[in-house]
């Protein structure tokens, strides 16, 4: 009995010690796609990617006020404006050539200076299961204000790509 308990404890320790290393891989690429883009936009500059990591914000060990591409400090938004441009933002982890999508959100904004918004796919949405393999935040299926740092990067790229 004692041997079985020791083996079980060793396995659990190994799995829990290895999980953060697998789960917290760095973001190696971000793509933005949408109906009005001529082609998907790819962001691969390490200096830009360093700001927009998947493993920040709710559901992580940090207490980040801004992270991913969301301003978490403002909390969920009840309602968003209706006339918005919608884009899928995909985050890739791993190492080339084996990088893969690890997290997907939707980014919307209207023309002008109005803030953009980010939707975290919920249980009935297409990318929910992919996201859950990476991180469970506890706020899935909700809209949030986009982080201003993201807006300064994404909007000019999107406007140039349309």
Secondary structure as UniProt FT lines:
FT   HELIX           2..23
FT   STRAND          29..33
FT   TURN            35..36
FT   STRAND          41..43
FT   HELIX           46..49
FT   TURN            50..51
FT   TURN            58..59
FT   STRAND          66..67
FT   TURN            68..69
FT   STRAND          70..71
FT   HELIX           72..74
FT   STRAND          76..77
FT   STRAND          85..93
FT   TURN            96..97
FT   STRAND          100..109
FT   STRAND          117..120
FT   TURN            123..124
FT   TURN            126..127
FT   HELIX           128..134
FT   TURN            140..141
FT   STRAND          143..146
FT   HELIX           148..161
//
